[in-house]
């Protein structure tokens, strides 16, 4: 185990796992979904999914990872012999590589916007939609930003679990939390902030339709990084004393708190300028917000500069802590499966995912018209992972831990070999064995049936 490395502290474990969870999904995707799906009602459905479905999957990943102390494919091999369960591991690695690829494209945009904020450019531009579409459709610029971001996550992973992932998570996560607190204060001080808050916290249940429920589940899985094995891979580096259930709860709580807080940052700011923009879709962060910075702080360049720089830096840090977990999922697999040194395995993952990422980036530019069933490469990667691979992975993980693994082994992982008393153990097992698989299965079927018809 020492050859593989391990986390050295409880704080490192929670911050690295929360770092995987807190990412573009919280800051970019969550407010976008809340904005398009009717505000607080969406948040309530989302919360139910987080604690009833996604958290049991996370606990399941932790159990598989720590019980096997190996990468996600070999974990199934070790715990289930030569059976077909290893396919669940391969599915996770494939999904992780796919998410890393399209995620790095958006993270690359974030890198560019961080740069533009630090140079003050964002506060001078007037045509924000034009700037954004010009940038994403330029292959040179968007590929360079995507590759630079991928290189940054490579550099962290190459250093290993303790020196790389744990050390940088301990550095970046507190920075991220401080930036969030500063931005909340600034945003709440903006004129019209109250309207943004009431949009965020006033539930409109008429908006909770079947597609909204589906989006909430997809969002919960994506935001908590569950279903692929990233957190399972991290758990393979946990020590004997790590409390799996408590860590999973802490990660879910931090992630949800950050997502809602990002709503508190974004909506008051947007409402203070133009409430018609709240459901602006993915452009919310890259088109609407620069407009908000520009308009709300016109004549106050220092405020515009500080707010926009902090915001995009937050987005960049969050993206980086998440991408390293996907990178680690793939790197651990390649290095252990093929007996490669970590640096070579990480290099291979970086190259392969950069090539996939390039294909995703091109679908905003020269390959814009190359679509299949109306979706380009980027959309396909997003759709297949968030709507298909992650829920299926979640279903397999809970089925494996709840039904296939020896019950005593699972409980001894959850109770640290009987040394902890977990009052909610029975409820948790009920969630893992019944509620999560049935719930995810139903939502999943509901999603697949229209496609098969
Ligand atoms: N949870 C990350 C976010 O919210 O941005 C994204 C993510 C990371 C998805 C790792 C999937 C994953 F395996």
Boltz pocket constraint, residues with backbone or C-beta under 6 A from the ligand:
constraints:
  - pocket:
      binder: B
      contacts: [[A, 20], [A, 21], [A, 22], [A, 23], [A, 24], [A, 25], [A, 26], [A, 96], [A, 99], [A, 221], [A, 222], [A, 223], [A, 224], [A, 225], [A, 226], [A, 228], [A, 229], [A, 230], [A, 318], [A, 322], [A, 323], [A, 325], [A, 326]]
      max_distance: 6.0
